[in-house]
Amino acid sequence: MRIIDLIEAMAQRLAASEVSYGHGTTNAFDEAAWLTLWKLGLAIDNLDEVAESRVPEQRAQAVREVIEERIKSRKPAAYLTREAWLQGVPFYVDERAIVPRSFIAELLSDGSIDPWLGEDARRGLDLCTGNGSLAVLAAMAYPSLAVDASDLSAAALEVAKINVARHGLGSRIRLVESDGLAKVSGPYDLILCNPPYVNDRSMAALPAEYRAEPELALSGGADGMDFIRRLLRDVPERLEPNGVLVLEIGHERSHFEAAFPRLEALWLETSAGSDMVVLITAAALRTLVAPGQDR
């Protein structure tokens, strides 16, 4: 059997089983290619060169077994392979942290945030860092930036530690266990945050693949804004006067704008459109009125 034939058969098996995607792939063929090439020990970006290669039956059976595990467990493929990629950069991941997929990674890679960072920018914070991927990408994008990477979950920070070491950034990225901003002080030139923002109704409807991830990293309360309300209340004190907050809110733009109707915010363009990530300056954040009053 050729590799391409095996992948196509595995894609049909995944499609028939109605698994859900969104953790690195968006369709059955790409998911099947990822798991097949991984199980065969081949580079996942090398399909064209190996597609016609033959697969011994024993190795083909091993691929079938991992596909069946994917179907039976309903775990994201990244939890099976223990690896995920953002902007072509590999990261270790396991069930202690959500699978990295933030659109903020695109903005770090394409320079979209650059116009808001001065040449003297020196300190950054990746809040809700999970497996540390955004902290690593920020350190790569801005060589002069020292980055604090914080998370409430000590288990997630253990995963982040692996990735910081993997990319040789231990001297520039400091891991901090913190409930929101409680144990980070700043002031920061740049704060990145991909927080728990999924609203209760959406949480109840999540496919099993998403429920396999830590709920702590996903659930944002009735309207998805519980964490974000605390964040916007406290973050001005942690930002430099010209600093910026880059905040991912997924599909919750309507809830965000309802919660903060007077906040001046800039929506940044990503591959999923301009509703996923918002940039807010320190000056705009300081205009928010006292907690408990109408924003």
N, C-alpha and C positions, 0 to 999 in steps of 0.2 A: 504494500500500500504506500502511495506517495503521501508526503506530509500534507499537501494541500487537500487530498481526498479525506484524510483523517480529520483535518480541521473542519471541513465542510460537513462531515458526518456529526462531529461534536456540536457544531453550530445548530444543526437540525435538532439534536437531542436537547440542547438548552432551550431553543425556541418552543419545542413541544412541552417543556416543563414549566414555561411561563415564569422563569426567574426574573428578577429585577436587576437593572443595571444602574450606573451612575457613580461607581467607585473606581473610575479609571477608564471605563468603556461605556458605550451607549447602545450596543447591539450585540446580538448573539454571535455573529462572526468574529468580531474583535475580541470578545470574551473567550471564545474557543481558541482563537489564535494565541492569545496571551497564555492561557493555561497549557495548551499543547506545547508551545515552544519552551515554556518554563520547565515542564516536566521532561522534555527531551534534552534539557541543558543547553538550549540554543538562545541566541540573542533575540529579544522580542521585536527588535526593529530590523530584522534580517530575513523576513519571510520571503521576499522576492528571490533571494539567492538560494534558499533551501527548499522552496516549494515543491520541486520535482524530485527531491531526494526520497529514497525508500526508507520505510520504517519497519524494523523487525517486529513480528507479531507480539513478542513479549513486551516490547517498549510501547507498542500501540495499546496493549491492554492496560499498561500503567496509566496512560493518558485517559482511557475510558474510565478508570477507577477514580481519578481526580475529578473528572467531570461529574461523575455520580456523587462524589462527596460534595461538590459545589451545589448540586441540585438538592441533595438530602439535607444538608446542613443549613442551606440558604445563607451562608456566610458570604460576605464580599470576597471576591477572588484574592484581593490583597492580603486577607487574613490567612489564606492558604499558602500563598507564595512568600509571605512575610516581606513584601516589597511593593512600593508604590512610587510613582514619579510625578513631579511637578516641574513643568518647563524643562523636561528632559533630565532633571536631577533626581537620582534615586534616593529613596528613603526607606529605612526599616520601619515596619509597622506591625503591630499585633493588637489583640483585643483590648489592651489597656488604653488605647487611644483611638479616636475616630480615624478613618482613612483620609489622608490629606487630599483636598480637592478645591481649596479656596481660590476664588477668582482674583484675590489680592496678588497671588503669585504672578499672574499675567501682568499686572500693573508694575510690579517690581522689575519684571524682565523687560518690558517695553519702554520703561522710562516715564510712564504717565505721571508718576509722583514727583519726578525731578524738579519741575518748576516751583514747587512749594517748599523745597529744601534749600536752605542757604549753603554756601560753600563751607561755613563753619559748623555745619551740623555734625554733632559728635555722639549723641546718645539716642538710642532707640529702644522701644519696648514692644515685644510681641506678647500681647495679653491673650490668655486662653490658648497657649502655644500648642497644646496637644503633643504631637510627636516632634515638635520643634522645627517643622519644615519651613514655615514663614520666617522664623528667626534666622535660619541658615541662609535662605534666599536673600533676606535683607542684608546680612553680613557680606554675602557675595556681591550684591549690587552696589553697596556703599562701603568700600574698604576702610573708610575713616570712621565708621560707625561702630561703637561698642553697644551690644544689644543685651538687654535683660529679657529673658524668656520665662514667663510666669504662667502658672496654672494652679487651680485648686486641687487637682488630682496628683498625689504623689506618684501613683502608678504611671500616669501619663508622662510625668517628668522623667521617670526611669527610661521610657522609650526615647524621649527627647535627648537624654544624655548619650544614648547610643548614636544618634544621628549627628550630634555636635562633634563627638569624637570621630565618627566616620569621615566627616568632612574637614577635620583638622582645625576646628574653630573654637577649641576650648579656651583659648586666651582672649577671645573677643565676645563670647556668649556666656552669660551668667544665668544659671537656672534658679528660679525662685518659686517656692511653694507659697501661693498667696490666694486668698479669697478676693477676687477682683483686684482692686488697687491697694488693698489693705497693707501689704508688706513691700510695696515698691514706692519709691519716693520721687525719682526724677530730679530735676525737671528734664523732660525728654523733648527732642526736636521732632521725633516721629513716633507715634503710637499706632501699631497695627492691631486689629482685633477682629477675629472671626469667632464671635461669641455664640452661646446657645440662644437661638432665636426662633425655633420652630414653635408655632402656636399650638395650643392644646388640641384643637380640631385636627390639624395636620398631623400631630404626633399620633393620634389615634388611628390615622389612616396610613401610616408609614408601612411600606413593605417589610418583610422579615429581614432583608439584608440591612436595612437601616436600624431595625430594632436589635440587631446583633451588636451594634456599636454602643458605647457608654451613653446612657440616657442623659447623664449629667452634662455632656458636651452638646446636647441637641435641644433639650426642652427649655423653652423660654416663657412658659406661663400662658395665661389665657389669650393674650394677643401677641405673644412672642417677645414682648418688650421688657420683661422683668429685669433681666441683667442690664439691658441697655439704659433703662431709667437710672439705675444706680451709677452706671458708668458715666453718663453725661452729667450727673450731679457732681461727681467727685473729680472728673478728669481735668478740669481747668487748672487745678492746683498742681497737676503733674506735668503740664506742658510748658515749654518755653513760650515767651510772648509771641513768637512767630512760628510756633510749632503747629503740627497738624495731626488729626486723628483720621485714620483710614479704617472704615468700619464696614464689614460685610453683613448684609441682612437678608440675603437670599430672596425669597419671594414675599417678603414682609414689608415692601415699600408703603403700601396703603396704611398698615398699622403704624409704621414709623412716622409717617406724615400726620396721622391722626394724633399720635402721642406728642409730637413736637411741631405743631403747625406754624410756629413763628421762627423756627430755627433756620438760619441761612446755611444751606448745604449744597454741595456740588456732587452731582451724580456722575460717576466715571464710567466710560464705555468699556465693556468687556466682551468676550466672545458670546456671552449670553444676553447681551443688551446693556442698557444703562440703568437698570433697576436693582442691581445686585450689590453694588459697592458705593458708599458715600464718603466723600472727603469733607471734613469740617475743620475749619481753622480755630486756633485758640481764641481769636478775637470773637468769632461767632459763638463759641461755647460760653464765653463770659457774658453774653447777652441773655442767657437763660435766667429766668427769675428764680427765686428761692424755691427749694423743694416743697412740694405740696400745693403750689400755686399753679394757675393755668400757664402752660408754656406756649 
